[in-house]
Amino acid sequence: MLCAIYKSLKKDGMYLYVAKRDQFDAVPETLRQAFGKPQFVMLFNLNGEKTLKNADNTTVKAQIETNGFYLQMPPPIENLHSQFLAAQKQRDG
C-alpha cells in the first residue's frame, strides 16, 4: 500500500499520512486547520521492506485503512533539567 506523507509547516515534527496524494477528505477540518498547509514529503510503500523512522508501518497502514489518515505527532521535548534533578536525587539517595 502506497501512502503520501506530508509535514506540517505549523508544528515541527508533525506528519500526516494519507492513502492518496492530495486527498484530505478523510481528515477532520479541525485537524486540517491545526496542521496548516500540508507540504508534500514523499510517497512511501507501507508493504515494502523499508520501515518508517518514527512510526510502525503496520499501525500506519491500519489507521489509514480505518480512519483514512494517520497523524504522527512530534516526540516529546526532552527535559534535561528534570533528568538532571532525578539523577541527582537518585545519586544522593
C-alpha positions in Angstrom: 0.0 0.0 0.0 1.4 3.4 -1.0 0.7 6.4 1.1 1.5 10.1 0.8 3.4 11.8 3.6 3.1 15.5 4.4 4.7 17.6 7.0 3.2 20.5 8.9 4.7 23.9 8.5 3.0 25.0 11.8 4.4 22.3 14.1 7.9 20.8 13.6 7.8 17.0 13.7 4.1 16.6 12.9 3.4 14.5 9.8 0.2 13.4 8.1 -0.1 10.2 6.2 -3.0 9.7 3.7 -3.8 7.0 1.2 -3.6 9.1 -1.9 -1.6 12.3 -2.7 -3.5 15.5 -2.2 -6.6 13.6 -0.9 -7.5 15.0 2.5 -11.3 14.4 2.5 -11.0 11.9 5.5 -9.0 14.4 7.6 -11.3 16.3 10.0 -11.5 20.0 9.3 -10.2 20.9 12.8 -7.1 18.8 12.3 -6.6 20.3 8.9 -6.7 23.8 10.4 -4.3 22.8 13.2 -2.0 21.1 10.8 -1.8 24.0 8.4 -0.9 23.9 4.7 0.5 20.4 4.2 3.9 20.2 2.5 4.4 17.0 0.4 7.4 15.0 1.6 7.2 11.7 -0.3 5.2 8.6 -1.3 6.0 5.6 0.8 5.3 1.9 0.3 3.9 0.6 3.7 4.2 -3.0 2.5 7.8 -2.7 1.4 10.9 -3.7 3.3 11.8 -0.2 4.4 10.4 0.9 7.8 9.4 4.4 8.8 11.7 6.1 11.2 9.2 7.2 13.9 6.1 5.1 13.2 5.2 1.5 12.7 4.3 0.6 9.1 1.6 -1.8 10.2 0.0 0.8 12.6 0.1 3.5 9.9 -1.5 1.2 7.4 -4.2 0.1 9.8 -5.0 3.7 10.7 -5.2 4.8 7.1 -7.5 1.9 6.2 -9.7 2.6 9.3 -9.7 6.4 9.5 -8.4 7.5 6.1 -5.3 9.1 7.6 -2.6 8.7 10.3 -1.2 11.6 12.3 2.4 11.4 13.6 3.0 13.8 16.4 6.4 15.1 17.3 8.3 13.3 20.0 8.1 14.9 23.4 10.7 17.5 24.2 13.5 16.2 26.3 13.6 18.0 29.6 17.3 17.8 30.6 16.8 19.8 33.8 14.3 17.3 35.1 16.6 14.4 34.1 19.5 16.1 35.9 17.4 16.6 39.1 16.2 13.0 39.0 19.8 11.7 38.6 21.0 13.9 41.5 18.2 12.7 43.7 18.9 9.1 42.9 22.6 9.6 43.5 22.1 11.4 46.8 19.7 8.7 47.9 
